[in-house]
Structures are given as C-alpha cells and as structure tokens.
Amino acid sequence: MTTTPRIAIIGGGPGGLTCARVLQRHGIAVTVFDRDAYAEDRPQGGTLDMHEATGQAALRAAGLDKEFFALARPEGQEMRLLDHAATVLFRHAPEADEQGSPEIDRGELRRLLLDSLAPGTVRWGRYLRTLHPLGDGTHRAEFDDGPAETFDLVIGADGAWSRVRPLLSDGSPHYAGVTFVETGFDDVDARHPAVARLVGDGSMMAAHRNKALIAQRNGLARIRVYAAFRGSRDWALEHGVDLAEPEAVRAALLERFAGWDDRLLALLRESDGGFVNRPLYALPVPHTWTHTPGLTLLGDAAHLMTPFSGMGANLAMLDGSELARSLGRHDDVDEAVRAYEATMLPRAARAAEAAARGLDNAIAPDAPQGSLRHLRTFR
C-alpha cells in the first residue's frame, strides 16, 4: 500500500483487535474505537474453542500462535452429550497432543490481543453515534465522547447491534426462537465436586424435548451453565418472573426442567450468584450488501449467528486477519475491501446455515438425537 489511509475499526472484540494487530504487522496505521471505558470495564464472557483453520490461522497471521498455545487449555476439547436422565450418549476425550480446537477464556484472548498492539491504538470510552458519508468514499465519524474524525475506511467490528451496518444493509438481527439463561459455579472442584465430575474438563450438553442444559468449563475453576429452551423471548414476563430476583428465576427454571435427573438439576439448584437472560439472535441468511467504498463489516456485525456452529469468534478473527492482509497486499483500499468481501460473504453464509441447522438439531422435539447424529458424523 503506497499511501497511508486513515483506517478506523469500530469495536474492540476479537475480530477488531485481530484486524488491528495484523494491519500493524503490515506497517499500516489504524485506530480502534471501543465503547468500554477501559479494557476490564465489563466481563468478557465464557470460553472459546479456537479452530485450526480459522481462529488459529488468524492468530498465526497475527504472530501470536505461540502465545496462544501457552494460555490455551487443550483438555477443554473434551465433549459430552447426555440425555435428561444423565446417561452419557457420546464422549470425546482429546488425545494428549490434540490441538484442533483448544479452549481459551475470552478475557485471556482479549488481553493477548490488546497487549500485542502499539500503545494508544485503542481509544476507550468512544461510542460511535453517527457516520456521515462525505461523497468521496470517506466518512465522518461522530462519537458521544470525543471529537469527530474523518476516515478513508471504517470497519464495523461492533457486534450484533452494529452502528456501521445500517449504512451497508437493511438486515437486522431477529430472535432465533431459543433463549439461554446463564448461571455458573466458582471454585467448582473444591465447592461442587459432583458438578465438576458431571461436566468434566470441557463442555457438556444434556438435551430433551426442546430444552437443554449446557455447561462449559472455564479457567480458574469456573463452570458456566446455560439453561436453553424454545419459546418466547418474553418468557419471564409472561410467567410473572422478575429477572432481577435470582431465586424466582431459579424456581422457574427448576419447574421448566422438572423430571430431569437430579444430577442435572443441580446445575440450576446449586449455582452461585444470579442469572442472566440471553435470548439468541441471528442475522438473515445469507446476509449480504452492495459494496460501498469506505465501509465494510466483520464478525457479528457481518454475520451474527447462534453459537451452535462454534464459529462466531473464529470467523470474526479470520475476517479481521484476512481483511488486514488484503489491505497489505493491495495498493488501493477499495480494491482490497472488494477482494475481502468476495471471500468473506459466501464463507459466512455457509457457516450461518450450519449454525441454524445446529440449533435445530440441538434444541429440538427429538433431542438429543439430532446432536448425537451430528457428533457421530463429525468425530
């Protein structure tokens, strides 16, 4: 690239930070704007499995693969599928040298990426208010806090409810028909050994008739639990449950999962702290847009899908690395973005279709049979 374009990335998640890191490795200046007040402003969520061909490929492009493997948990690749009677129907125990999709906590991954960036790359506490096209392919970005700035390329890496997306697409996330209610356990091995044995070192899902209990081991002896079920996203309001009252939510969930084995109900009955309601949303499939000079999207802003493909963060990071490498290869910014979108959009559509099928298999009337068929084929 012979000129020095002014590039902004909106959003400091894994995809945006990976893009920034790879751009800087190519000698291209970039600024990341994030609405968080500082890096540790809010919890970053649970654990991620980094797939060899996507997330790991992005980390290799970022020059961070060795650092990643020093932090990752290969034992987290263990997977268990149970029925509602707690009968184990499928178990994958990783080999000692298996590195196809090791786990890493989101917070650890974010710190790894942030620490790799040049000082001052991320501007915290900067929430994008509006983008104004200036007619020449540049856009003026106005923020709630801080001066407006003009950029040659604005990359929307700002997630499900992207502020950049409306300038490219009329697509908006729709409710996928399934809600997760999150809870969890701290110091699980010492305080809840039976739960620790049930879940193991990786992920466990028990499913039956449009419902599932999903548990994932995180670092620092934490297990996150998700009660998943089909129904209205307003289920709590419709059943008179105050989501701000943990014991009311706990009682409602125990009633919803009545008849399940007591070992599974312990995931709800004995969990620490409160509950967080997380209805699942997805963008239409395929989600595409007409190329617009000076703008593009990556990650959830481009292809929000449910977590049943296991590809969300992996694709976001691959998007970010491939966009950055395209910008490094092409002298013209617009040509680079076109080349990136030509590869990313069809790939995202395939992954989103797989995620929709995965949801239909996992939270289904005949569950867990659909998931069992998929796992036997996959493994």
FENJORA-V192060 format. One record per residue. SS is DSSP state (2 for helix, 1 for strand, 0 for the rest). NEAR is the number of other ideal C-beta (glycine too) atoms within 8 Angstrom. D_LAST is the distance of its C-alpha to the last C-alpha in Angstrom with 1 decimal. Layout:
# FENJORA-V192060
((SS;NEAR;D_LAST) (SS;NEAR;D_LAST))
This chain:
# FENJORA-V192060
((0;12;43.2) (0;3;47.0) (0;5;47.9) (0;6;46.8) (0;10;45.3) (0;11;45.4) (1;15;41.8) (1;14;40.8) (1;14;37.3) (1;15;37.5) (0;16;35.0) (0;13;33.8) (0;13;30.2) (2;15;27.4) (2;17;27.8) (2;19;31.5) (2;16;31.8) (2;18;29.4) (2;18;31.5) (2;16;34.7) (2;15;33.5) (2;16;32.6) (2;14;35.9) (2;13;37.8) (2;10;36.3) (0;11;37.7) (0;5;41.1) (0;13;40.9) (0;8;42.5) (0;12;40.7) (1;9;41.4) (1;15;38.9) (1;15;40.3) (0;12;38.7) (0;7;40.1) (0;10;39.3) (0;5;42.5) (0;7;40.9) (0;9;37.5) (0;4;37.1) (0;7;38.7) (0;5;35.9) (0;4;32.6) (0;7;29.7) (0;4;27.1) (0;8;23.9) (1;14;21.0) (1;13;19.0) (1;12;15.8) (0;17;16.9) (0;12;14.4) (0;9;15.3) (0;5;16.5) (0;13;18.3) (2;13;19.6) (2;12;19.7) (2;11;21.3) (2;15;23.8) (2;13;24.6) (2;9;25.1) (2;12;27.5) (0;14;29.2) (0;8;29.6) (0;12;28.0) (2;10;24.8) (2;6;26.4) (2;9;27.8) (2;14;24.5) (2;9;22.7) (2;6;25.8) (2;9;25.2) (0;11;21.4) (1;10;19.6) (2;10;16.5) (2;8;16.4) (2;14;15.8) (2;14;12.1) (0;13;11.9) (1;11;10.7) (1;14;12.3) (1;15;12.9) (1;15;16.4) (0;10;18.9) (0;14;22.5) (0;7;23.6) (0;11;21.4) (0;6;19.4) (1;8;16.0) (1;8;13.6) (1;11;10.3) (1;8;10.1) (1;10;8.1) (0;4;11.0) (0;10;11.1) (0;4;12.9) (0;4;16.5) (0;4;16.4) (0;8;13.1) (0;7;14.4) (0;7;11.9) (0;9;12.8) (0;13;15.5) (1;15;17.6) (1;13;21.3) (1;12;23.8) (2;13;25.3) (2;8;28.8) (2;10;27.9) (2;15;26.4) (2;14;29.6) (2;9;31.9) (2;12;30.3) (2;14;30.9) (2;11;34.3) (2;6;35.5) (0;10;34.7) (0;13;37.1) (0;5;40.8) (0;4;43.0) (0;5;44.0) (0;10;41.2) (1;13;40.2) (1;10;43.0) (0;10;42.3) (0;11;43.8) (0;12;44.0) (0;8;42.9) (1;14;43.2) (1;7;45.8) (1;7;46.3) (1;13;45.8) (1;7;48.7) (1;8;48.4) (0;8;51.5) (0;3;51.5) (0;4;50.8) (0;6;47.0) (0;11;47.6) (1;13;47.0) (1;10;48.9) (1;15;46.8) (1;9;48.6) (1;12;47.3) (0;6;48.4) (0;6;49.4) (0;7;50.6) (0;4;52.2) (0;7;51.0) (1;8;49.6) (1;9;49.2) (1;12;46.1) (0;9;45.3) (1;14;41.6) (1;13;40.2) (1;15;36.4) (1;17;35.2) (0;18;32.4) (0;12;33.7) (0;11;30.9) (0;8;30.7) (0;6;34.5) (0;14;35.4) (0;12;39.1) (0;16;38.6) (2;12;36.6) (2;8;39.6) (2;9;41.4) (0;12;38.7) (0;8;37.3) (0;4;38.3) (0;8;34.7) (0;5;34.3) (0;9;31.5) (1;8;31.4) (1;8;30.3) (1;10;26.9) (1;6;28.0) (1;12;26.0) (1;12;27.5) (1;12;26.0) (1;13;28.5) (1;10;27.8) (1;14;29.1) (1;11;28.2) (1;13;29.1) (0;8;30.8) (0;8;31.2) (2;15;28.6) (2;8;28.4) (2;6;32.2) (2;8;33.1) (0;11;30.3) (2;9;28.6) (2;8;27.3) (2;14;25.5) (2;10;24.1) (2;7;22.8) (2;13;21.3) (2;14;19.3) (0;9;18.5) (0;7;18.0) (0;15;15.7) (1;12;15.1) (1;14;15.7) (1;14;16.2) (1;14;18.3) (1;16;19.1) (1;10;21.8) (0;6;24.0) (0;8;23.9) (1;15;23.6) (1;15;21.2) (1;16;21.7) (1;11;19.5) (1;15;20.1) (1;12;19.2) (1;14;20.7) (0;10;22.9) (0;8;25.1) (0;4;28.4) (0;8;27.2) (0;12;26.7) (1;14;24.3) (1;12;24.4) (1;14;24.1) (1;12;23.9) (1;15;25.3) (1;13;24.0) (1;12;25.8) (1;7;27.1) (0;6;30.8) (0;5;33.5) (0;6;33.2) (0;6;36.7) (2;11;35.5) (2;11;37.4) (2;7;40.6) (2;7;40.5) (0;7;40.1) (0;5;42.7) (0;11;40.4) (0;8;41.5) (0;8;38.5) (0;3;40.8) (0;8;41.2) (2;8;38.2) (2;6;39.3) (2;9;39.8) (2;15;36.2) (2;12;34.9) (2;8;37.0) (2;11;35.8) (2;12;32.1) (2;11;32.7) (2;7;34.5) (2;9;31.8) (0;14;29.2) (0;6;31.8) (0;4;30.6) (0;12;27.3) (0;8;27.0) (2;6;29.3) (2;8;26.7) (2;14;25.0) (2;11;28.4) (2;12;29.2) (2;14;27.0) (2;14;29.7) (2;8;32.7) (0;8;32.6) (0;11;31.4) (1;6;33.6) (1;6;35.6) (1;6;35.3) (1;11;33.0) (1;7;32.2) (1;9;31.8) (1;9;29.2) (1;10;29.2) (1;13;26.5) (1;9;27.8) (1;14;26.6) (0;12;28.5) (0;7;29.0) (0;10;26.5) (0;9;27.4) (0;14;29.6) (0;6;31.8) (0;9;35.4) (0;4;38.2) (0;7;38.4) (0;8;41.1) (0;7;42.7) (0;13;42.4) (1;13;39.4) (1;11;35.7) (1;14;32.7) (0;16;29.4) (0;19;26.6) (2;12;27.2) (2;15;30.7) (2;13;29.3) (2;12;26.1) (0;12;25.8) (0;14;22.8) (0;12;21.4) (2;8;18.8) (2;9;16.0) (2;12;14.7) (0;9;14.8) (0;12;16.9) (2;12;20.5) (2;15;21.6) (2;15;19.4) (2;15;21.1) (2;16;24.4) (2;15;24.5) (2;12;23.5) (2;16;26.2) (2;20;28.7) (2;15;28.1) (2;11;28.3) (2;16;31.4) (2;18;33.1) (2;11;32.4) (2;12;33.8) (2;17;36.8) (2;12;37.2) (2;7;37.1) (0;11;39.5) (0;6;43.2) (0;6;43.2) (2;12;41.3) (2;9;41.1) (2;9;39.7) (2;14;37.0) (2;15;36.0) (2;9;36.0) (2;11;33.7) (2;13;31.3) (2;10;31.3) (2;8;30.8) (2;9;27.4) (2;13;26.4) (2;11;27.3) (2;9;25.2) (2;9;22.1) (2;14;22.8) (2;13;23.3) (2;8;19.9) (2;13;18.3) (2;16;20.7) (2;9;19.9) (2;10;16.2) (2;15;17.4) (2;12;19.8) (2;8;17.3) (2;12;15.1) (2;13;18.4) (2;9;19.4) (2;12;16.3) (2;15;16.5) (0;13;20.3) (0;11;21.2) (0;5;23.6) (0;5;21.0) (0;16;18.7) (0;15;16.3) (2;8;15.4) (2;12;14.3) (2;13;11.9) (2;11;10.6) (2;9;10.2) (2;10;8.5) (2;12;5.8) (2;8;5.5) (2;6;5.6) (2;5;3.8) (0;6;0.0))
